[in-house]
Amino acid sequence: MKLTGFTGRLVWNTNQPDGQPRRCLDTSRAANFFGFKAATPFEEGLRETVEWYRSTRLRLAGAKAGAQ
């Protein structure tokens, strides 16, 4: 909510299933086989993803408007 600027009210429906259970990702195999180690903190990556989505959505909306 903070990264998107959402100011509405978030309401959880407790009558519904919880969805995907939490998983703890073990990246040790990627580190061992490929030398991969995540360098981007979660919140920064999420912020970058939100920014990418917004810019892509605006670009695509502009392309659609120009096609009409």
mmCIF file of the N, C-alpha and C atoms, coordinates in Angstrom:
data_MODEL
# 
_entry.id   MODEL 
# 
loop_
_atom_site.group_PDB 
_atom_site.id 
_atom_site.type_symbol 
_atom_site.label_atom_id 
_atom_site.label_alt_id 
_atom_site.label_comp_id 
_atom_site.label_asym_id 
_atom_site.label_entity_id 
_atom_site.label_seq_id 
_atom_site.pdbx_PDB_ins_code 
_atom_site.Cartn_x 
_atom_site.Cartn_y 
_atom_site.Cartn_z 
_atom_site.occupancy 
_atom_site.B_iso_or_equiv 
_atom_site.pdbx_formal_charge 
_atom_site.auth_seq_id 
_atom_site.auth_comp_id 
_atom_site.auth_asym_id 
_atom_site.auth_atom_id 
_atom_site.pdbx_PDB_model_num 
ATOM 1   N N  . MET A 1 1  ? 0.830   -1.181  0.000   1.00 0.00 ? 1  MET A N  1 
ATOM 2   C CA . MET A 1 1  ? 0.000   0.000   0.000   1.00 0.00 ? 1  MET A CA 1 
ATOM 3   C C  . MET A 1 1  ? 0.876   1.246   0.000   1.00 0.00 ? 1  MET A C  1 
ATOM 4   N N  . LYS A 1 2  ? 1.933   1.191   0.805   1.00 0.00 ? 2  LYS A N  1 
ATOM 5   C CA . LYS A 1 2  ? 2.817   2.348   0.931   1.00 0.00 ? 2  LYS A CA 1 
ATOM 6   C C  . LYS A 1 2  ? 3.503   2.651   -0.407  1.00 0.00 ? 2  LYS A C  1 
ATOM 7   N N  . LEU A 1 3  ? 4.002   1.632   -1.084  1.00 0.00 ? 3  LEU A N  1 
ATOM 8   C CA . LEU A 1 3  ? 4.751   1.853   -2.319  1.00 0.00 ? 3  LEU A CA 1 
ATOM 9   C C  . LEU A 1 3  ? 3.877   2.289   -3.486  1.00 0.00 ? 3  LEU A C  1 
ATOM 10  N N  . THR A 1 4  ? 2.614   1.923   -3.459  1.00 0.00 ? 4  THR A N  1 
ATOM 11  C CA . THR A 1 4  ? 1.725   2.304   -4.550  1.00 0.00 ? 4  THR A CA 1 
ATOM 12  C C  . THR A 1 4  ? 0.968   3.589   -4.280  1.00 0.00 ? 4  THR A C  1 
ATOM 13  N N  . GLY A 1 5  ? 1.007   4.057   -3.029  1.00 0.00 ? 5  GLY A N  1 
ATOM 14  C CA . GLY A 1 5  ? 0.269   5.263   -2.678  1.00 0.00 ? 5  GLY A CA 1 
ATOM 15  C C  . GLY A 1 5  ? -1.203  5.004   -2.434  1.00 0.00 ? 5  GLY A C  1 
ATOM 16  N N  . PHE A 1 6  ? -1.581  3.745   -2.287  1.00 0.00 ? 6  PHE A N  1 
ATOM 17  C CA . PHE A 1 6  ? -2.982  3.394   -2.045  1.00 0.00 ? 6  PHE A CA 1 
ATOM 18  C C  . PHE A 1 6  ? -3.413  3.934   -0.693  1.00 0.00 ? 6  PHE A C  1 
ATOM 19  N N  . THR A 1 7  ? -4.497  4.700   -0.685  1.00 0.00 ? 7  THR A N  1 
ATOM 20  C CA . THR A 1 7  ? -4.972  5.292   0.558   1.00 0.00 ? 7  THR A CA 1 
ATOM 21  C C  . THR A 1 7  ? -6.336  4.763   0.973   1.00 0.00 ? 7  THR A C  1 
ATOM 22  N N  . GLY A 1 8  ? -6.835  3.780   0.231   1.00 0.00 ? 8  GLY A N  1 
ATOM 23  C CA . GLY A 1 8  ? -8.128  3.205   0.566   1.00 0.00 ? 8  GLY A CA 1 
ATOM 24  C C  . GLY A 1 8  ? -8.034  2.302   1.781   1.00 0.00 ? 8  GLY A C  1 
ATOM 25  N N  . ARG A 1 9  ? -9.093  1.623   2.031   1.00 0.00 ? 9  ARG A N  1 
ATOM 26  C CA . ARG A 1 9  ? -9.168  0.729   3.183   1.00 0.00 ? 9  ARG A CA 1 
ATOM 27  C C  . ARG A 1 9  ? -8.982  -0.700  2.702   1.00 0.00 ? 9  ARG A C  1 
ATOM 28  N N  . LEU A 1 10 ? -8.100  -1.428  3.327   1.00 0.00 ? 10 LEU A N  1 
ATOM 29  C CA . LEU A 1 10 ? -7.863  -2.818  2.993   1.00 0.00 ? 10 LEU A CA 1 
ATOM 30  C C  . LEU A 1 10 ? -8.672  -3.683  3.945   1.00 0.00 ? 10 LEU A C  1 
ATOM 31  N N  . VAL A 1 11 ? -9.516  -4.548  3.383   1.00 0.00 ? 11 VAL A N  1 
ATOM 32  C CA . VAL A 1 11 ? -10.380 -5.400  4.202   1.00 0.00 ? 11 VAL A CA 1 
ATOM 33  C C  . VAL A 1 11 ? -10.129 -6.849  3.818   1.00 0.00 ? 11 VAL A C  1 
ATOM 34  N N  . TRP A 1 12 ? -9.764  -7.664  4.794   1.00 0.00 ? 12 TRP A N  1 
ATOM 35  C CA . TRP A 1 12 ? -9.554  -9.087  4.563   1.00 0.00 ? 12 TRP A CA 1 
ATOM 36  C C  . TRP A 1 12 ? -10.863 -9.829  4.790   1.00 0.00 ? 12 TRP A C  1 
ATOM 37  N N  . ASN A 1 13 ? -11.214 -10.723 3.872   1.00 0.00 ? 13 ASN A N  1 
ATOM 38  C CA . ASN A 1 13 ? -12.386 -11.566 4.028   1.00 0.00 ? 13 ASN A CA 1 
ATOM 39  C C  . ASN A 1 13 ? -11.932 -12.839 4.731   1.00 0.00 ? 13 ASN A C  1 
ATOM 40  N N  . THR A 1 14 ? -12.181 -12.926 6.017   1.00 0.00 ? 14 THR A N  1 
ATOM 41  C CA . THR A 1 14 ? -11.717 -14.065 6.808   1.00 0.00 ? 14 THR A CA 1 
ATOM 42  C C  . THR A 1 14 ? -12.510 -15.333 6.532   1.00 0.00 ? 14 THR A C  1 
ATOM 43  N N  . ASN A 1 15 ? -13.575 -15.244 5.736   1.00 0.00 ? 15 ASN A N  1 
ATOM 44  C CA . ASN A 1 15 ? -14.342 -16.433 5.376   1.00 0.00 ? 15 ASN A CA 1 
ATOM 45  C C  . ASN A 1 15 ? -13.719 -17.182 4.208   1.00 0.00 ? 15 ASN A C  1 
ATOM 46  N N  . GLN A 1 16 ? -12.742 -16.573 3.531   1.00 0.00 ? 16 GLN A N  1 
ATOM 47  C CA . GLN A 1 16 ? -12.100 -17.175 2.372   1.00 0.00 ? 16 GLN A CA 1 
ATOM 48  C C  . GLN A 1 16 ? -10.803 -17.860 2.806   1.00 0.00 ? 16 GLN A C  1 
ATOM 49  N N  . PRO A 1 17 ? -10.335 -18.801 1.969   1.00 0.00 ? 17 PRO A N  1 
ATOM 50  C CA . PRO A 1 17 ? -9.052  -19.443 2.284   1.00 0.00 ? 17 PRO A CA 1 
ATOM 51  C C  . PRO A 1 17 ? -7.920  -18.410 2.321   1.00 0.00 ? 17 PRO A C  1 
ATOM 52  N N  . ASP A 1 18 ? -6.860  -18.753 3.004   1.00 0.00 ? 18 ASP A N  1 
ATOM 53  C CA . ASP A 1 18 ? -5.726  -17.843 3.151   1.00 0.00 ? 18 ASP A CA 1 
ATOM 54  C C  . ASP A 1 18 ? -4.895  -17.707 1.879   1.00 0.00 ? 18 ASP A C  1 
ATOM 55  N N  . GLY A 1 19 ? -5.143  -18.525 0.882   1.00 0.00 ? 19 GLY A N  1 
ATOM 56  C CA . GLY A 1 19 ? -4.355  -18.444 -0.342  1.00 0.00 ? 19 GLY A CA 1 
ATOM 57  C C  . GLY A 1 19 ? -3.055  -19.213 -0.206  1.00 0.00 ? 19 GLY A C  1 
ATOM 58  N N  . GLN A 1 20 ? -2.054  -18.780 -0.940  1.00 0.00 ? 20 GLN A N  1 
ATOM 59  C CA . GLN A 1 20 ? -0.768  -19.468 -0.954  1.00 0.00 ? 20 GLN A CA 1 
ATOM 60  C C  . GLN A 1 20 ? -0.116  -19.408 0.422   1.00 0.00 ? 20 GLN A C  1 
ATOM 61  N N  . PRO A 1 21 ? 0.224   -20.559 0.970   1.00 0.00 ? 21 PRO A N  1 
ATOM 62  C CA . PRO A 1 21 ? 0.945   -20.521 2.250   1.00 0.00 ? 21 PRO A CA 1 
ATOM 63  C C  . PRO A 1 21 ? 2.327   -19.895 2.043   1.00 0.00 ? 21 PRO A C  1 
ATOM 64  N N  . ARG A 1 22 ? 2.864   -19.345 3.091   1.00 0.00 ? 22 ARG A N  1 
ATOM 65  C CA . ARG A 1 22 ? 4.202   -18.753 2.993   1.00 0.00 ? 22 ARG A CA 1 
ATOM 66  C C  . ARG A 1 22 ? 5.218   -19.843 2.674   1.00 0.00 ? 22 ARG A C  1 
ATOM 67  N N  . ARG A 1 23 ? 6.173   -19.461 1.868   1.00 0.00 ? 23 ARG A N  1 
ATOM 68  C CA . ARG A 1 23 ? 7.243   -20.385 1.538   1.00 0.00 ? 23 ARG A CA 1 
ATOM 69  C C  . ARG A 1 23 ? 8.562   -19.682 1.790   1.00 0.00 ? 23 ARG A C  1 
ATOM 70  N N  . CYS A 1 24 ? 9.515   -20.422 2.221   1.00 0.00 ? 24 CYS A N  1 
ATOM 71  C CA . CYS A 1 24 ? 10.849  -19.887 2.437   1.00 0.00 ? 24 CYS A CA 1 
ATOM 72  C C  . CYS A 1 24 ? 11.713  -20.400 1.298   1.00 0.00 ? 24 CYS A C  1 
ATOM 73  N N  . LEU A 1 25 ? 12.134  -19.523 0.438   1.00 0.00 ? 25 LEU A N  1 
ATOM 74  C CA . LEU A 1 25 ? 12.909  -19.890 -0.735  1.00 0.00 ? 25 LEU A CA 1 
ATOM 75  C C  . LEU A 1 25 ? 14.359  -20.139 -0.341  1.00 0.00 ? 25 LEU A C  1 
ATOM 76  N N  . ASP A 1 26 ? 14.871  -21.298 -0.732  1.00 0.00 ? 26 ASP A N  1 
ATOM 77  C CA . ASP A 1 26 ? 16.273  -21.631 -0.482  1.00 0.00 ? 26 ASP A CA 1 
ATOM 78  C C  . ASP A 1 26 ? 17.034  -21.396 -1.783  1.00 0.00 ? 26 ASP A C  1 
ATOM 79  N N  . THR A 1 27 ? 17.849  -20.366 -1.800  1.00 0.00 ? 27 THR A N  1 
ATOM 80  C CA . THR A 1 27 ? 18.588  -20.021 -3.015  1.00 0.00 ? 27 THR A CA 1 
ATOM 81  C C  . THR A 1 27 ? 20.011  -20.579 -3.017  1.00 0.00 ? 27 THR A C  1 
ATOM 82  N N  . SER A 1 28 ? 20.306  -21.478 -2.082  1.00 0.00 ? 28 SER A N  1 
ATOM 83  C CA . SER A 1 28 ? 21.667  -22.010 -2.004  1.00 0.00 ? 28 SER A CA 1 
ATOM 84  C C  . SER A 1 28 ? 22.063  -22.777 -3.259  1.00 0.00 ? 28 SER A C  1 
ATOM 85  N N  . ARG A 1 29 ? 21.128  -23.474 -3.893  1.00 0.00 ? 29 ARG A N  1 
ATOM 86  C CA . ARG A 1 29 ? 21.465  -24.201 -5.129  1.00 0.00 ? 29 ARG A CA 1 
ATOM 87  C C  . ARG A 1 29 ? 21.815  -23.228 -6.245  1.00 0.00 ? 29 ARG A C  1 
ATOM 88  N N  . ALA A 1 30 ? 21.085  -22.128 -6.341  1.00 0.00 ? 30 ALA A N  1 
ATOM 89  C CA . ALA A 1 30 ? 21.409  -21.126 -7.354  1.00 0.00 ? 30 ALA A CA 1 
ATOM 90  C C  . ALA A 1 30 ? 22.783  -20.536 -7.073  1.00 0.00 ? 30 ALA A C  1 
ATOM 91  N N  . ALA A 1 31 ? 23.094  -20.321 -5.813  1.00 0.00 ? 31 ALA A N  1 
ATOM 92  C CA . ALA A 1 31 ? 24.419  -19.792 -5.448  1.00 0.00 ? 31 ALA A CA 1 
ATOM 93  C C  . ALA A 1 31 ? 25.502  -20.802 -5.805  1.00 0.00 ? 31 ALA A C  1 
ATOM 94  N N  . ASN A 1 32 ? 25.264  -22.071 -5.510  1.00 0.00 ? 32 ASN A N  1 
ATOM 95  C CA . ASN A 1 32 ? 26.261  -23.110 -5.782  1.00 0.00 ? 32 ASN A CA 1 
ATOM 96  C C  . ASN A 1 32 ? 26.450  -23.367 -7.267  1.00 0.00 ? 32 ASN A C  1 
ATOM 97  N N  . PHE A 1 33 ? 25.363  -23.445 -8.036  1.00 0.00 ? 33 PHE A N  1 
ATOM 98  C CA . PHE A 1 33 ? 25.454  -23.793 -9.449  1.00 0.00 ? 33 PHE A CA 1 
ATOM 99  C C  . PHE A 1 33 ? 25.771  -22.603 -10.351 1.00 0.00 ? 33 PHE A C  1 
ATOM 100 N N  . PHE A 1 34 ? 25.207  -21.431 -10.040 1.00 0.00 ? 34 PHE A N  1 
ATOM 101 C CA . PHE A 1 34 ? 25.318  -20.285 -10.936 1.00 0.00 ? 34 PHE A CA 1 
ATOM 102 C C  . PHE A 1 34 ? 26.055  -19.103 -10.330 1.00 0.00 ? 34 PHE A C  1 
ATOM 103 N N  . GLY A 1 35 ? 26.362  -19.168 -9.060  1.00 0.00 ? 35 GLY A N  1 
ATOM 104 C CA . GLY A 1 35 ? 26.994  -18.035 -8.392  1.00 0.00 ? 35 GLY A CA 1 
ATOM 105 C C  . GLY A 1 35 ? 26.009  -16.901 -8.134  1.00 0.00 ? 35 GLY A C  1 
ATOM 106 N N  . PHE A 1 36 ? 24.697  -17.211 -8.195  1.00 0.00 ? 36 PHE A N  1 
ATOM 107 C CA . PHE A 1 36 ? 23.672  -16.184 -8.010  1.00 0.00 ? 36 PHE A CA 1 
ATOM 108 C C  . PHE A 1 36 ? 23.495  -15.858 -6.539  1.00 0.00 ? 36 PHE A C  1 
ATOM 109 N N  . LYS A 1 37 ? 23.486  -14.578 -6.265  1.00 0.00 ? 37 LYS A N  1 
ATOM 110 C CA . LYS A 1 37 ? 23.126  -14.108 -4.926  1.00 0.00 ? 37 LYS A CA 1 
ATOM 111 C C  . LYS A 1 37 ? 22.325  -12.823 -5.114  1.00 0.00 ? 37 LYS A C  1 
ATOM 112 N N  . ALA A 1 38 ? 21.133  -12.785 -4.566  1.00 0.00 ? 38 ALA A N  1 
ATOM 113 C CA . ALA A 1 38 ? 20.278  -11.607 -4.708  1.00 0.00 ? 38 ALA A CA 1 
ATOM 114 C C  . ALA A 1 38 ? 20.991  -10.385 -4.146  1.00 0.00 ? 38 ALA A C  1 
ATOM 115 N N  . ALA A 1 39 ? 20.964  -9.301  -4.919  1.00 0.00 ? 39 ALA A N  1 
ATOM 116 C CA . ALA A 1 39 ? 21.639  -8.083  -4.485  1.00 0.00 ? 39 ALA A CA 1 
ATOM 117 C C  . ALA A 1 39 ? 20.661  -6.951  -4.223  1.00 0.00 ? 39 ALA A C  1 
ATOM 118 N N  . THR A 1 40 ? 19.400  -7.154  -4.566  1.00 0.00 ? 40 THR A N  1 
ATOM 119 C CA . THR A 1 40 ? 18.390  -6.118  -4.412  1.00 0.00 ? 40 THR A CA 1 
ATOM 120 C C  . THR A 1 40 ? 17.516  -6.426  -3.209  1.00 0.00 ? 40 THR A C  1 
ATOM 121 N N  . PRO A 1 41 ? 17.455  -5.527  -2.241  1.00 0.00 ? 41 PRO A N  1 
ATOM 122 C CA . PRO A 1 41 ? 16.558  -5.746  -1.106  1.00 0.00 ? 41 PRO A CA 1 
ATOM 123 C C  . PRO A 1 41 ? 15.101  -5.825  -1.586  1.00 0.00 ? 41 PRO A C  1 
ATOM 124 N N  . PHE A 1 42 ? 14.285  -6.562  -0.866  1.00 0.00 ? 42 PHE A N  1 
ATOM 125 C CA . PHE A 1 42 ? 12.901  -6.811  -1.272  1.00 0.00 ? 42 PHE A CA 1 
ATOM 126 C C  . PHE A 1 42 ? 12.133  -5.518  -1.547  1.00 0.00 ? 42 PHE A C  1 
ATOM 127 N N  . GLU A 1 43 ? 12.155  -4.574  -0.603  1.00 0.00 ? 43 GLU A N  1 
ATOM 128 C CA . GLU A 1 43 ? 11.353  -3.367  -0.771  1.00 0.00 ? 43 GLU A CA 1 
ATOM 129 C C  . GLU A 1 43 ? 11.816  -2.549  -1.982  1.00 0.00 ? 43 GLU A C  1 
ATOM 130 N N  . GLU A 1 44 ? 13.117  -2.499  -2.218  1.00 0.00 ? 44 GLU A N  1 
ATOM 131 C CA . GLU A 1 44 ? 13.629  -1.778  -3.390  1.00 0.00 ? 44 GLU A CA 1 
ATOM 132 C C  . GLU A 1 44 ? 13.175  -2.458  -4.677  1.00 0.00 ? 44 GLU A C  1 
ATOM 133 N N  . GLY A 1 45 ? 13.241  -3.786  -4.711  1.00 0.00 ? 45 GLY A N  1 
ATOM 134 C CA . GLY A 1 45 ? 12.787  -4.522  -5.890  1.00 0.00 ? 45 GLY A CA 1 
ATOM 135 C C  . GLY A 1 45 ? 11.305  -4.325  -6.141  1.00 0.00 ? 45 GLY A C  1 
ATOM 136 N N  . LEU A 1 46 ? 10.528  -4.312  -5.070  1.00 0.00 ? 46 LEU A N  1 
ATOM 137 C CA . LEU A 1 46 ? 9.086   -4.094  -5.204  1.00 0.00 ? 46 LEU A CA 1 
ATOM 138 C C  . LEU A 1 46 ? 8.811   -2.682  -5.718  1.00 0.00 ? 46 LEU A C  1 
ATOM 139 N N  . ARG A 1 47 ? 9.542   -1.692  -5.200  1.00 0.00 ? 47 ARG A N  1 
ATOM 140 C CA . ARG A 1 47 ? 9.381   -0.308  -5.663  1.00 0.00 ? 47 ARG A CA 1 
ATOM 141 C C  . ARG A 1 47 ? 9.724   -0.207  -7.149  1.00 0.00 ? 47 ARG A C  1 
ATOM 142 N N  . GLU A 1 48 ? 10.811  -0.841  -7.573  1.00 0.00 ? 48 GLU A N  1 
ATOM 143 C CA . GLU A 1 48 ? 11.199  -0.825  -8.982  1.00 0.00 ? 48 GLU A CA 1 
ATOM 144 C C  . GLU A 1 48 ? 10.136  -1.500  -9.851  1.00 0.00 ? 48 GLU A C  1 
ATOM 145 N N  . THR A 1 49 ? 9.552   -2.585  -9.344  1.00 0.00 ? 49 THR A N  1 
ATOM 146 C CA . THR A 1 49 ? 8.500   -3.281  -10.088 1.00 0.00 ? 49 THR A CA 1 
ATOM 147 C C  . THR A 1 49 ? 7.271   -2.389  -10.247 1.00 0.00 ? 49 THR A C  1 
ATOM 148 N N  . VAL A 1 50 ? 6.873   -1.686  -9.193  1.00 0.00 ? 50 VAL A N  1 
ATOM 149 C CA . VAL A 1 50 ? 5.723   -0.775  -9.252  1.00 0.00 ? 50 VAL A CA 1 
ATOM 150 C C  . VAL A 1 50 ? 6.004   0.336   -10.262 1.00 0.00 ? 50 VAL A C  1 
ATOM 151 N N  . GLU A 1 51 ? 7.208   0.904   -10.228 1.00 0.00 ? 51 GLU A N  1 
ATOM 152 C CA . GLU A 1 51 ? 7.569   1.961   -11.178 1.00 0.00 ? 51 GLU A CA 1 
ATOM 153 C C  . GLU A 1 51 ? 7.544   1.442   -12.611 1.00 0.00 ? 51 GLU A C  1 
ATOM 154 N N  . TRP A 1 52 ? 8.085   0.230   -12.833 1.00 0.00 ? 52 TRP A N  1 
ATOM 155 C CA . TRP A 1 52 ? 8.073   -0.365  -14.173 1.00 0.00 ? 52 TRP A CA 1 
ATOM 156 C C  . TRP A 1 52 ? 6.633   -0.566  -14.655 1.00 0.00 ? 52 TRP A C  1 
ATOM 157 N N  . TYR A 1 53 ? 5.793   -1.111  -13.776 1.00 0.00 ? 53 TYR A N  1 
ATOM 158 C CA . TYR A 1 53 ? 4.400   -1.357  -14.150 1.00 0.00 ? 53 TYR A CA 1 
ATOM 159 C C  . TYR A 1 53 ? 3.711   -0.054  -14.545 1.00 0.00 ? 53 TYR A C  1 
ATOM 160 N N  . ARG A 1 54 ? 3.903   0.974   -13.747 1.00 0.00 ? 54 ARG A N  1 
ATOM 161 C CA . ARG A 1 54 ? 3.258   2.254   -14.040 1.00 0.00 ? 54 ARG A CA 1 
ATOM 162 C C  . ARG A 1 54 ? 3.732   2.826   -15.368 1.00 0.00 ? 54 ARG A C  1 
ATOM 163 N N  . SER A 1 55 ? 5.021   2.800   -15.616 1.00 0.00 ? 55 SER A N  1 
ATOM 164 C CA . SER A 1 55 ? 5.533   3.365   -16.871 1.00 0.00 ? 55 SER A CA 1 
ATOM 165 C C  . SER A 1 55 ? 5.093   2.537   -18.071 1.00 0.00 ? 55 SER A C  1 
ATOM 166 N N  . THR A 1 56 ? 5.051   1.222   -17.923 1.00 0.00 ? 56 THR A N  1 
ATOM 167 C CA . THR A 1 56 ? 4.621   0.347   -19.009 1.00 0.00 ? 56 THR A CA 1 
ATOM 168 C C  . THR A 1 56 ? 3.133   0.528   -19.276 1.00 0.00 ? 56 THR A C  1 
ATOM 169 N N  . ARG A 1 57 ? 2.348   0.616   -18.219 1.00 0.00 ? 57 ARG A N  1 
ATOM 170 C CA . ARG A 1 57 ? 0.902   0.806   -18.379 1.00 0.00 ? 57 ARG A CA 1 
ATOM 171 C C  . ARG A 1 57 ? 0.611   2.109   -19.105 1.00 0.00 ? 57 ARG A C  1 
ATOM 172 N N  . LEU A 1 58 ? 1.300   3.180   -18.719 1.00 0.00 ? 58 LEU A N  1 
ATOM 173 C CA . LEU A 1 58 ? 1.090   4.472   -19.379 1.00 0.00 ? 58 LEU A CA 1 
ATOM 174 C C  . LEU A 1 58 ? 1.520   4.424   -20.836 1.00 0.00 ? 58 LEU A C  1 
ATOM 175 N N  . ARG A 1 59 ? 2.649   3.766   -21.112 1.00 0.00 ? 59 ARG A N  1 
ATOM 176 C CA . ARG A 1 59 ? 3.131   3.655   -22.487 1.00 0.00 ? 59 ARG A CA 1 
ATOM 177 C C  . ARG A 1 59 ? 2.145   2.851   -23.335 1.00 0.00 ? 59 ARG A C  1 
ATOM 178 N N  . LEU A 1 60 ? 1.660   1.751   -22.801 1.00 0.00 ? 60 LEU A N  1 
ATOM 179 C CA . LEU A 1 60 ? 0.706   0.925   -23.538 1.00 0.00 ? 60 LEU A CA 1 
ATOM 180 C C  . LEU A 1 60 ? -0.631  1.639   -23.733 1.00 0.00 ? 60 LEU A C  1 
ATOM 181 N N  . ALA A 1 61 ? -1.063  2.377   -22.725 1.00 0.00 ? 61 ALA A N  1 
ATOM 182 C CA . ALA A 1 61 ? -2.307  3.138   -22.852 1.00 0.00 ? 61 ALA A CA 1 
ATOM 183 C C  . ALA A 1 61 ? -2.154  4.184   -23.948 1.00 0.00 ? 61 ALA A C  1 
ATOM 184 N N  . GLY A 1 62 ? -1.000  4.826   -24.016 1.00 0.00 ? 62 GLY A N  1 
ATOM 185 C CA . GLY A 1 62 ? -0.741  5.812   -25.067 1.00 0.00 ? 62 GLY A CA 1 
ATOM 186 C C  . GLY A 1 62 ? -0.724  5.174   -26.446 1.00 0.00 ? 62 GLY A C  1 
ATOM 187 N N  . ALA A 1 63 ? -0.160  3.977   -26.556 1.00 0.00 ? 63 ALA A N  1 
ATOM 188 C CA . ALA A 1 63 ? -0.115  3.259   -27.837 1.00 0.00 ? 63 ALA A CA 1 
ATOM 189 C C  . ALA A 1 63 ? -1.514  2.865   -28.274 1.00 0.00 ? 63 ALA A C  1 
ATOM 190 N N  . LYS A 1 64 ? -2.339  2.420   -27.337 1.00 0.00 ? 64 LYS A N  1 
ATOM 191 C CA . LYS A 1 64 ? -3.723  2.074   -27.678 1.00 0.00 ? 64 LYS A CA 1 
ATOM 192 C C  . LYS A 1 64 ? -4.500  3.278   -28.150 1.00 0.00 ? 64 LYS A C  1 
ATOM 193 N N  . ALA A 1 65 ? -4.312  4.407   -27.468 1.00 0.00 ? 65 ALA A N  1 
ATOM 194 C CA . ALA A 1 65 ? -5.024  5.627   -27.837 1.00 0.00 ? 65 ALA A CA 1 
ATOM 195 C C  . ALA A 1 65 ? -4.607  6.091   -29.232 1.00 0.00 ? 65 ALA A C  1 
ATOM 196 N N  . GLY A 1 66 ? -3.333  5.929   -29.555 1.00 0.00 ? 66 GLY A N  1 
ATOM 197 C CA . GLY A 1 66 ? -2.848  6.330   -30.869 1.00 0.00 ? 66 GLY A CA 1 
ATOM 198 C C  . GLY A 1 66 ? -3.333  5.411   -31.971 1.00 0.00 ? 66 GLY A C  1 
ATOM 199 N N  . ALA A 1 67 ? -3.669  4.175   -31.642 1.00 0.00 ? 67 ALA A N  1 
ATOM 200 C CA . ALA A 1 67 ? -4.126  3.190   -32.640 1.00 0.00 ? 67 ALA A CA 1 
ATOM 201 C C  . ALA A 1 67 ? -5.588  3.379   -32.991 1.00 0.00 ? 67 ALA A C  1 
ATOM 202 N N  . GLN A 1 68 ? -6.309  4.127   -32.178 1.00 0.00 ? 68 GLN A N  1 
ATOM 203 C CA . GLN A 1 68 ? -7.755  4.260   -32.420 1.00 0.00 ? 68 GLN A CA 1 
ATOM 204 C C  . GLN A 1 68 ? -8.079  5.323   -33.405 1.00 0.00 ? 68 GLN A C  1 
# 
